[in-house]
């Protein structure tokens, strides 16, 4: 599951904090119970729109953001006052 939220969420590994509008990716078991999750905090706003699992078991997510966001390999910035697209592979 990949979405945005303006409040904290917990998917089984402790709370994910969203001080503004945070983006999160969460794993669910076959019954829909939360397994774990990770959150990303854009400096202005963002949204996750797609998630998939590749053959190696990594999550691939797509979405948009405005401002600056760090997906784990250093900050990415959008042009001023514009949204940018993001596509990222999250390795377990």
C-alpha positions in Angstrom: 0.0 0.0 0.0 1.3 3.5 -0.8 -0.5 6.6 0.2 -0.2 10.1 1.7 -1.4 11.1 5.2 -1.5 14.1 7.4 -1.5 12.1 10.6 0.6 9.4 12.2 0.2 5.8 11.2 1.4 2.4 12.6 1.7 -0.7 10.3 3.3 -3.0 12.8 6.9 -1.6 13.3 6.0 1.4 15.4 4.5 4.8 14.5 5.3 6.6 11.3 5.1 10.4 12.0 3.8 12.9 9.4 4.4 16.5 10.5 2.7 17.8 7.3 1.5 15.5 4.5 3.8 12.5 4.6 4.1 9.7 2.1 4.1 6.1 3.3 4.6 2.6 1.9 3.3 -0.3 4.0 3.4 -4.0 3.7 0.3 -6.1 4.5 -0.1 -9.8 5.1 -2.8 -11.8 3.2 -5.4 -10.8 5.8 -4.7 -7.1 5.5 -2.8 -6.8 8.8 0.1 -4.4 8.8 3.6 -5.8 8.7 5.8 -2.8 8.5 6.1 0.6 6.8 8.3 3.4 5.9 7.5 7.1 5.7 8.9 10.0 3.6 8.4 13.7 4.3 8.3 16.1 1.4 9.1 19.7 2.3 5.8 20.9 0.7 3.5 18.1 -0.3 3.3 14.9 -2.3 1.3 11.9 -3.1 1.9 8.2 -3.8 -0.1 6.8 -6.7 1.2 3.3 -7.6 3.0 0.4 -5.9 4.2 -2.9 -7.3 6.5 -5.7 -6.2 9.4 -6.7 -8.6 10.6 -10.4 -9.0 13.3 -9.8 -6.3 10.7 -8.8 -3.7 11.5 -5.1 -3.8 8.7 -2.5 -3.7 8.5 -0.1 -6.6 6.6 3.1 -5.9 5.5 6.0 -8.1 4.1 9.4 -7.0 4.6 13.1 -7.1 6.2 15.7 -4.7 6.8 19.4 -4.5 9.8 20.9 -2.7 12.5 18.5 -1.4 12.2 14.8 -0.5 14.8 12.2 0.6 13.9 8.6 -0.4 17.0 7.3 1.3 19.8 8.1 -1.1 20.0 11.9 -0.7 17.6 14.7 -1.3 15.7 15.3 -4.5 14.2 18.7 -5.3 11.5 19.8 -7.7 11.6 23.1 -9.6 10.2 26.0 -7.6 6.4 26.0 -7.4 6.2 22.8 -9.6 5.5 19.2 -8.9 7.9 16.5 -9.9 7.3 12.8 -10.5 9.1 10.1 -8.4 9.7 6.5 -9.1 11.7 4.5 -6.6 12.7 0.9 -5.8 12.7 0.2 -2.1 14.9 -2.8 -1.3 13.8 -4.9 1.7 
